[in-house]
């Protein structure tokens, strides 16, 4: 029993290394490739996912609440129905990502590239969009209650039709 507990740190490290291998091996491929489970497992163990590259990945429904995804590359990824509540996505590449019905409430999106992103019906309640690029993004019917938007980088040609709960002046 003593050996079991003494070796638990090594087993944890081995588990994390295996998860990183799955994520890194799947780079540049479509589909999930086991990345959903690997990313969720690392996040549950409070492992920072800083700079992770999952561009083009199928991550529909992923649960990454409070994840540290600073400077992550999730461009062109399918994140429909994902839970990214309170996630740190500062300076992340989210270009062309599909966030339909995703929970991004309280997310830190400062300086993030959301150009061409699909944010239809997304929950951005209290998200920080300062310095973010939303050019050509589609936030139709997105919940924008309490969004920090003053100082937003750009929203050129964004489809702002039907945004919900936007602060007065947001779409001016």
VENRA-V595358 format. One record per residue. N is the residue number from 0. OMEGA is omega in radians with two decimals (* if undefined). NEAR is the number of other C-alpha atoms within 8 Angstrom. D_LAST is the distance of its C-alpha to the last C-alpha in Angstrom with 2 decimals. Layout:
N|OMEGA|NEAR|D_LAST  N|OMEGA|NEAR|D_LAST
//
This chain:
0|3.14|4|65.55  1|3.14|5|65.17  2|3.13|6|64.62  3|-3.13|7|61.90  4|3.13|7|59.86  5|-3.11|7|60.73  6|-3.06|8|59.40  7|3.10|8|56.18  8|3.11|7|54.15  9|3.11|7|55.46  10|3.12|8|54.59  11|3.14|8|51.02  12|3.12|8|50.71  13|3.11|8|52.26  14|3.13|8|49.83  15|3.11|9|46.83  16|3.12|8|48.37  17|3.12|8|48.87  18|3.12|13|45.23  19|3.09|9|44.11  20|3.11|8|46.58  21|-3.11|12|45.09  22|-3.09|15|41.54  23|3.12|8|42.71  24|-3.09|6|45.07  25|-3.13|11|42.37  26|3.08|9|40.02  27|3.12|8|39.09  28|3.06|8|40.30  29|3.13|8|38.52  30|-3.12|7|39.17  31|-3.13|10|39.46  32|-3.12|10|42.72  33|-3.07|8|43.14  34|-3.12|12|40.02  35|-3.11|10|38.53  36|-3.11|7|41.62  37|-3.14|12|42.05  38|3.13|12|38.53  39|-3.14|11|38.65  40|3.11|9|42.11  41|-3.13|13|41.15  42|3.11|12|38.13  43|3.10|7|40.34  44|3.10|6|42.70  45|3.06|7|39.86  46|3.12|7|40.35  47|3.12|9|37.37  48|-3.10|13|35.95  49|3.05|9|34.54  50|-3.13|10|34.14  51|3.13|9|35.44  52|3.07|10|35.25  53|-3.13|14|34.75  54|3.10|11|32.81  55|-3.07|12|33.25  56|3.01|14|34.85  57|-3.08|10|35.00  58|-3.09|14|33.99  59|3.08|9|32.98  60|-3.11|9|33.29  61|-3.12|11|34.02  62|-3.12|8|34.12  63|3.14|13|32.97  64|3.09|9|31.78  65|-3.09|9|31.49  66|3.05|13|32.53  67|-3.11|10|32.38  68|3.13|15|30.93  69|3.13|12|29.87  70|3.08|12|29.65  71|3.06|15|30.76  72|3.11|12|30.61  73|-3.13|15|29.57  74|3.08|12|28.20  75|3.12|12|28.74  76|3.09|15|30.15  77|-3.11|12|30.20  78|3.11|15|28.98  79|3.09|12|28.46  80|3.13|12|29.18  81|3.02|15|29.63  82|3.11|12|29.59  83|-3.12|15|27.96  84|3.11|12|27.21  85|3.11|12|27.11  86|3.08|15|28.01  87|3.14|12|27.59  88|-3.13|15|25.93  89|3.10|12|24.95  90|3.11|12|25.11  91|3.05|16|26.23  92|-3.11|12|26.19  93|-3.08|15|24.59  94|3.08|12|23.86  95|-3.14|12|24.32  96|3.13|15|25.40  97|3.13|12|25.43  98|-3.12|15|24.11  99|3.11|12|24.20  100|3.10|12|24.83  101|3.07|15|25.36  102|3.10|12|25.21  103|-3.10|15|23.17  104|3.14|12|22.74  105|-3.13|12|23.16  106|3.06|15|23.41  107|-3.11|12|23.07  108|-3.11|15|21.03  109|3.11|12|20.52  110|-3.13|13|20.93  111|3.07|15|21.59  112|3.12|12|21.28  113|-3.14|15|19.71  114|3.13|12|19.39  115|-3.14|12|20.33  116|3.08|15|20.75  117|-3.11|12|21.10  118|-3.11|15|19.45  119|3.13|12|19.95  120|3.10|12|20.85  121|3.08|15|20.93  122|-3.13|12|20.93  123|-3.09|15|18.79  124|3.09|12|19.36  125|3.14|12|19.36  126|3.13|15|19.14  127|-3.11|12|18.53  128|-3.12|14|16.12  129|3.12|13|16.24  130|-3.13|11|17.19  131|3.09|14|17.10  132|3.12|13|16.69  133|3.13|15|15.10  134|3.08|12|15.39  135|3.10|12|16.37  136|-3.12|15|16.46  137|3.12|12|16.62  138|3.13|15|15.34  139|3.10|12|15.92  140|3.09|11|17.10  141|3.08|14|16.91  142|-3.09|13|17.16  143|-3.14|15|14.57  144|3.04|11|16.12  145|-3.14|9|16.47  146|3.03|13|15.04  147|-3.00|9|15.16  148|-3.12|9|12.10  149|-3.06|5|11.73  150|3.08|6|13.47  151|-3.08|11|12.81  152|-3.09|10|14.74  153|3.07|9|12.92  154|-3.09|11|11.19  155|3.11|7|12.24  156|3.05|7|13.16  157|3.13|11|12.58  158|-3.06|9|13.11  159|-3.13|9|10.53  160|3.00|7|12.41  161|3.08|7|13.95  162|-3.10|12|12.80  163|3.01|9|14.58  164|3.11|7|14.19  165|3.12|12|10.80  166|3.11|9|10.23  167|-3.14|5|8.09  168|-3.11|5|4.95  169|-3.07|7|5.64  170|-3.10|6|3.79  171|*|3|0.00
//
